[in-house]
Amino acid sequence: MAVTRLVAPAILAGLVVYETFTKAGDGIAFDARLAGLGAAVAALLARAPLLAVVLVAALATALARALT
């Protein structure tokens, strides 16, 4: 039963990685979503509430897109 609890987070993590790192030619291309992912990880490490993590990630992604 413990394994079934981990299936949904594992699938979600896989989707995040798949959507964040895109293939470009012979290598990997990084886009603004990587900034949002990094900001979300930093907010999680700071033990921020989930809503704050989502907002920080969205703001970081928006800022990265605005700057590029």
N, CA, C and O of each residue as an XYZ file, in Angstrom:
272
protein
N       0.796     -1.189      0.000
C       0.000      0.000      0.000
C       0.850      1.269      0.000
O       0.414      2.300     -0.513
N       2.029      1.212      0.555
C       2.896      2.388      0.591
C       3.349      2.780     -0.810
O       3.584      3.956     -1.086
N       3.471      1.795     -1.690
C       3.916      2.076     -3.052
C       2.850      2.859     -3.821
O       3.182      3.744     -4.609
N       1.589      2.544     -3.600
C       0.527      3.225     -4.340
C       0.435      4.700     -3.975
O      -0.018      5.504     -4.789
N       0.848      5.067     -2.791
C       0.865      6.487     -2.406
C       1.919      7.267     -3.170
O       1.802      8.483     -3.324
N       2.935      6.588     -3.643
C       4.036      7.257     -4.334
C       3.843      7.337     -5.844
O       4.611      8.009     -6.532
N       2.832      6.664     -6.362
C       2.644      6.635     -7.810
C       2.269      8.014     -8.353
O       2.881      8.476     -9.316
N       1.291      8.671     -7.763
C       0.856      9.977     -8.264
C       1.972     11.024     -8.202
O       2.186     11.723     -9.192
N       2.697     11.163     -7.077
C       3.806     12.140     -7.079
C       4.904     11.790     -8.080
O       5.511     12.686     -8.667
N       5.164     10.508     -8.281
C       6.192     10.118     -9.249
C       5.769     10.467    -10.670
O       6.583     10.946    -11.460
N       4.509     10.233    -10.999
C       4.017     10.588    -12.331
C       4.044     12.099    -12.522
O       4.444     12.585    -13.580
N       3.623     12.843    -11.507
C       3.654     14.303    -11.599
C       5.077     14.818    -11.767
O       5.320     15.720    -12.569
N       6.013     14.256    -11.022
C       7.414     14.670    -11.156
C       7.937     14.370    -12.552
O       8.665     15.176    -13.130
N       7.573     13.226    -13.093
C       7.981     12.881    -14.451
C       7.431     13.849    -15.484
O       8.133     14.235    -16.419
N       6.180     14.239    -15.315
C       5.586     15.212    -16.237
C       6.262     16.570    -16.142
O       6.475     17.232    -17.157
N       6.599     16.987    -14.930
C       7.284     18.269    -14.750
C       8.638     18.245    -15.449
O       8.997     19.196    -16.143
N       9.383     17.172    -15.270
C      10.696     17.063    -15.913
C      10.547     17.019    -17.425
O      11.303     17.674    -18.144
N       9.587     16.259    -17.909
C       9.371     16.137    -19.356
C       9.010     17.480    -19.976
O       9.496     17.811    -21.058
N       8.176     18.246    -19.317
C       7.735     19.527    -19.855
C       8.783     20.634    -19.666
O       8.802     21.597    -20.433
N       9.645     20.510    -18.667
C      10.633     21.552    -18.376
C      11.834     21.476    -19.309
O      12.304     22.501    -19.803
N      12.326     20.284    -19.550
C      13.505     20.101    -20.390
C      13.051     19.626    -21.761
O      12.596     18.492    -21.911
N      13.175     20.484    -22.752
C      12.732     20.137    -24.101
C      13.928     19.820    -24.980
O      15.021     20.342    -24.760
N      13.728     18.979    -25.962
C      14.806     18.610    -26.860
C      14.908     19.648    -27.971
O      13.911     20.013    -28.594
N      16.113     20.109    -28.204
C      16.360     21.092    -29.260
C      17.568     20.628    -30.064
O      18.710     20.749    -29.621
N      17.302     20.104    -31.236
C      18.407     19.636    -32.075
C      19.111     18.454    -31.437
O      18.496     17.416    -31.190
N      20.398     18.609    -31.169
C      21.184     17.530    -30.581
C      21.289     17.627    -29.062
O      21.876     16.745    -28.435
N      20.738     18.670    -28.461
C      20.895     18.849    -27.021
C      19.576     19.092    -26.317
O      18.501     18.790    -26.834
N      19.689     19.638    -25.143
C      18.518     19.949    -24.326
C      18.386     21.456    -24.235
O      19.371     22.151    -23.983
N      17.189     21.967    -24.437
C      16.932     23.403    -24.328
C      16.234     23.686    -23.000
O      15.345     22.944    -22.583
N      16.635     24.736    -22.362
C      16.020     25.154    -21.107
C      15.193     26.404    -21.388
O      15.601     27.262    -22.170
N      14.047     26.502    -20.757
C      13.240     27.699    -20.951
C      12.854     28.290    -19.592
O      13.427     27.926    -18.566
N      11.899     29.182    -19.595
C      11.524     29.907    -18.380
C      10.958     28.992    -17.295
O      10.991     29.329    -16.112
N      10.444     27.841    -17.702
C       9.891     26.926    -16.700
C      10.950     26.419    -15.735
O      10.642     26.070    -14.596
N      12.199     26.377    -16.189
C      13.280     25.948    -15.307
C      13.461     26.926    -14.153
O      13.747     26.509    -13.031
N      13.299     28.213    -14.413
C      13.374     29.222    -13.348
C      12.244     29.016    -12.342
O      12.455     29.130    -11.135
N      11.055     28.715    -12.836
C       9.932     28.450    -11.947
C      10.142     27.207    -11.113
O       9.804     27.183     -9.930
N      10.700     26.169    -11.724
C      10.985     24.936    -10.996
C      12.027     25.177     -9.911
O      11.893     24.682     -8.792
N      13.055     25.933    -10.243
C      14.084     26.251     -9.241
C      13.524     27.081     -8.101
O      13.864     26.858     -6.939
N      12.672     28.032     -8.427
C      12.052     28.852     -7.388
C      11.137     28.013     -6.507
O      11.081     28.221     -5.295
N      10.426     27.075     -7.102
C       9.555     26.200     -6.322
C      10.362     25.317     -5.374
O       9.976     25.114     -4.223
N      11.476     24.799     -5.861
C      12.335     23.975     -5.002
C      12.872     24.805     -3.847
O      12.903     24.342     -2.707
N      13.295     26.029     -4.138
C      13.807     26.906     -3.075
C      12.717     27.210     -2.047
O      12.980     27.226     -0.845
N      11.497     27.450     -2.520
C      10.397     27.731     -1.597
C      10.053     26.500     -0.761
O       9.730     26.620      0.421
N      10.123     25.319     -1.373
C       9.872     24.092     -0.611
C      10.941     23.860      0.451
O      10.643     23.437      1.568
N      12.184     24.142      0.086
C      13.275     23.985      1.065
C      13.137     24.982      2.214
O      13.579     24.716      3.332
N      12.522     26.127      1.931
C      12.287     27.128      2.971
C      11.017     26.814      3.769
O      10.620     27.576      4.650
N      10.388     25.679      3.444
C       9.174     25.217      4.130
C       8.014     26.200      4.003
O       7.270     26.429      4.957
N       7.875     26.771      2.819
C       6.761     27.680      2.547
C       5.487     26.861      2.346
O       5.553     25.699      1.945
N       4.337     27.457      2.622
C       3.072     26.753      2.363
C       2.900     26.488      0.865
O       3.496     27.178      0.037
N       2.094     25.502      0.524
C       1.939     25.089     -0.862
C       1.464     26.228     -1.759
O       1.952     26.370     -2.880
N       0.539     27.025     -1.295
C       0.055     28.147     -2.093
C       1.196     29.128     -2.388
O       1.296     29.645     -3.501
N       2.039     29.381     -1.411
C       3.179     30.276     -1.612
C       4.168     29.674     -2.609
O       4.751     30.396     -3.418
N       4.357     28.368     -2.556
C       5.263     27.701     -3.504
C       4.759     27.883     -4.928
O       5.534     28.195     -5.832
N       3.463     27.689     -5.125
C       2.879     27.838     -6.460
C       3.012     29.280     -6.941
O       3.360     29.519     -8.098
N       2.737     30.238     -6.063
C       2.834     31.651     -6.445
C       4.268     32.055     -6.762
O       4.509     32.771     -7.734
N       5.210     31.610     -5.961
C       6.623     31.926     -6.211
C       7.067     31.339     -7.548
O       7.765     32.000     -8.317
N       6.666     30.102     -7.824
C       7.036     29.469     -9.092
C       6.417     30.219    -10.277
O       7.077     30.435    -11.294
N       5.162     30.608    -10.139
C       4.496     31.335    -11.230
C       5.150     32.687    -11.463
O       5.355     33.086    -12.610
N       5.476     33.389    -10.399
C       6.124     34.691    -10.543
C       7.513     34.568    -11.155
O       7.891     35.375    -12.005
N       8.273     33.565    -10.730
C       9.617     33.373    -11.287
C       9.547     33.026    -12.768
O      10.360     33.507    -13.557
N       8.580     32.194    -13.151
C       8.420     31.843    -14.561
C       8.010     33.054    -15.385
O       8.535     33.273    -16.477
N       7.077     33.838    -14.865
C       6.631     35.039    -15.568
C       7.772     36.037    -15.720
O       7.927     36.647    -16.778
N       8.563     36.206    -14.680
C       9.691     37.134    -14.741
C      10.730     36.667    -15.756
O      11.267     37.468    -16.521
N      11.006     35.371    -15.756
C      11.981     34.836    -16.713
C      11.486     35.004    -18.148
O      12.270     35.312    -19.047
N      10.200     34.805    -18.359
C       9.644     34.986    -19.703
C       9.666     36.454    -20.113
O       9.883     36.768    -21.283
N       9.443     37.348    -19.164
C       9.459     38.769    -19.476
C      10.872     39.255    -19.827
O      11.030     40.169    -20.636
N      11.873     38.656    -19.231
C      13.247     39.068    -19.463
C      13.859     38.468    -20.722
O      14.893     38.941    -21.196
N      13.237     37.442    -21.259
C      13.805     36.804    -22.462
C      13.012     37.122    -23.696
O      13.356     36.665    -24.786
